[in-house]
Every structure is written in structure tokens, then in C-alpha cells.
């Protein structure tokens, strides 16, 4: 048994060997491979969760969390501020998964379906190759995480 939780709901492995756990009407906790608590996302980012549900970790190590109460999906990068990926069109997001191709799958139990989105985290620079993923020739370089707006597929 690893740790004590307040209503653990979903769990996801982290590339570094650790894992992430969401708690019912609570917080999201990140553990190291040694199974020791690394941080809670609400403490690290100052984020207020309603009812965190599904959780997954993408190839960049960013943690994605579905919030049933707020009807959102947020991305929490290792460095930088959290980003709201989905803020409309979800009734009751529960389980989520992300693919290595930048697809976000959201199980919406309020609508009894799985919704698929495409997201892309921009690098800290603007690619000179217009065909590069996330390249936007009109976008000025900026610091931090930027996202291409999600589009339902």
C-alpha cells in the first residue's frame, strides 16, 4: 500500500518512474519513483480543483487533469503556468488519456461518449519551418507554454 489518500480515484504513471493520483473532491498528488510525495498540484500551482477525476501524463511530462465539477481539462507543465485546454463542451469529464501524437481522449460520462481533441504544446521559440508542428508564422515568439486551440475530431 502506498500512502494515505482522501478518496483516490484515478492514477497515471509518470515518465520518471513515479505516478500521479487524483482524489475525490480534493487534490492531485505527484509521487516520485521512491513512492514519496513530491508535491500536490494545488500547492505547486495555486490551482483550485473542484472534483479532479481523470489524469494522464504526456510525453513531455506535463500532467493533464479532468475536473468534473468545473467541466474542464487543464495541463500542468513541469515548468510554467497551468493551461486550460478544454473549457467548453464537456458535461462530466471523467477518464482521460493522451497519445504520443498529441491526441487527448476525454470520457464524458454526462454525454455517454468519448471526445477526441488535438493539442500541441509550442516550444519556447517560433519554428522557422512553417511545416513544423505548431508552427504559426503570425505568432510572435514568447516564453512559457502555448497551445494550438483544441478542435474536436
C-alpha positions in Angstrom: 0.0 0.0 0.0 1.3 3.4 -1.0 0.3 6.5 1.1 -3.0 7.6 2.5 -5.5 9.4 0.3 -8.8 11.1 0.6 -10.8 9.1 -1.9 -8.3 8.1 -4.6 -9.9 8.0 -8.0 -7.5 7.8 -11.0 -3.8 7.1 -11.3 -1.3 7.5 -14.1 2.4 6.7 -14.4 5.0 9.4 -14.9 7.9 9.0 -17.3 10.4 9.4 -14.5 9.0 6.3 -12.8 6.7 8.0 -10.3 2.9 8.3 -10.5 0.0 10.8 -10.1 -3.2 10.3 -8.2 -6.4 12.3 -8.2 -8.5 12.5 -5.0 -12.3 12.8 -5.0 -13.3 16.5 -4.3 -9.7 17.0 -3.3 -6.3 17.4 -4.9 -3.9 15.8 -7.3 -0.7 14.3 -5.8 2.5 13.6 -7.6 4.8 10.8 -6.3 8.4 10.1 -7.0 9.7 6.6 -8.1 10.6 6.1 -4.4 6.9 6.4 -3.7 7.4 9.5 -1.6 5.2 12.5 -2.2 6.8 15.1 -4.5 4.0 17.7 -4.5 0.3 18.4 -4.8 -0.7 20.3 -7.9 -2.9 22.8 -5.9 0.0 23.7 -3.7 2.6 23.9 -6.5 0.4 25.9 -8.9 -2.1 27.6 -6.6 -4.9 25.9 -8.6 -8.3 25.2 -7.1 -9.8 21.9 -8.2 -13.5 21.2 -8.0 -13.6 17.5 -8.3 -10.4 16.2 -10.1 -11.1 13.0 -12.0 -9.1 11.5 -14.9 -5.4 12.1 -15.1 -2.7 11.3 -17.6 0.9 12.4 -18.3 2.0 13.3 -21.8 5.4 12.6 -23.4 6.7 16.0 -22.3 6.0 15.1 -18.6 3.0 17.5 -18.4 0.2 16.4 -16.2 -3.4 16.6 -17.7 -6.3 16.6 -15.3 -10.1 16.4 -16.0 -12.2 18.3 -13.4 -15.8 17.0 -13.3 -17.1 19.9 -11.3 -15.5 22.7 -13.3 -16.1 20.7 -16.6 -12.6 21.4 -17.8 -9.3 19.8 -18.6 -6.1 21.5 -17.5 -2.5 20.9 -18.5 0.2 21.3 -15.7 3.6 21.6 -17.3 6.8 20.8 -15.3 7.8 24.4 -15.7 5.4 27.3 -16.3 1.8 28.0 -15.5 -1.2 25.7 -15.9 -3.2 26.0 -19.1 -6.9 25.3 -19.6 -7.1 23.0 -22.6 -10.9 22.4 -22.7 -13.3 24.9 -21.1 -16.5 24.2 -23.1 -18.3 21.3 -24.5 -17.9 18.9 -21.6 -20.7 17.9 -19.2 -18.9 15.5 -16.9 -15.3 14.7 -17.9 -14.1 11.6 -16.2 -11.3 9.4 -17.6 -8.7 11.0 -19.9 -5.8 9.7 -21.9 -3.2 11.3 -24.3 -1.4 9.8 -27.2 2.2 10.3 -28.4 0.6 12.1 -31.4 -0.9 14.9 -29.3 -4.4 13.5 -29.2 -6.4 14.0 -26.0 -9.2 11.5 -25.3 -11.9 12.6 -22.8 -14.6 10.2 -21.5 -17.6 12.4 -20.9 -19.9 10.5 -18.7 -22.5 13.3 -18.8 -22.9 12.7 -22.6 -22.0 8.9 -22.6 -19.3 9.4 -25.2 -15.5 9.8 -25.7 -14.4 13.1 -27.2 -11.1 13.4 -29.1 -9.1 16.6 -29.3 -5.8 17.5 -30.8 -3.4 19.6 -28.8 0.1 20.8 -29.3 2.5 22.4 -26.9 4.5 25.1 -28.6 8.2 25.2 -28.0 9.7 28.3 -26.4 10.7 29.6 -29.8 8.9 30.0 -33.1 10.0 27.4 -35.6 11.4 28.7 -38.9 9.9 25.7 -40.7 6.3 26.5 -41.5 5.6 22.8 -41.7 6.8 22.2 -38.2 4.2 21.0 -35.7 2.6 24.0 -34.0 4.2 26.4 -36.4 2.3 29.7 -36.8 4.1 32.3 -38.9 1.9 35.1 -37.4 2.7 34.0 -33.8 5.4 36.0 -32.1 7.9 34.1 -30.0 7.0 34.1 -26.3 8.1 32.5 -23.2 6.1 29.7 -21.5 3.7 27.1 -22.8 1.4 27.9 -25.6 -1.2 25.7 -27.2 -2.9 25.4 -30.5 -6.7 25.6 -29.7 -8.2 22.2 -29.4 -10.5 21.1 -32.1 -13.0 18.2 -31.7 -12.2 15.4 -34.2 
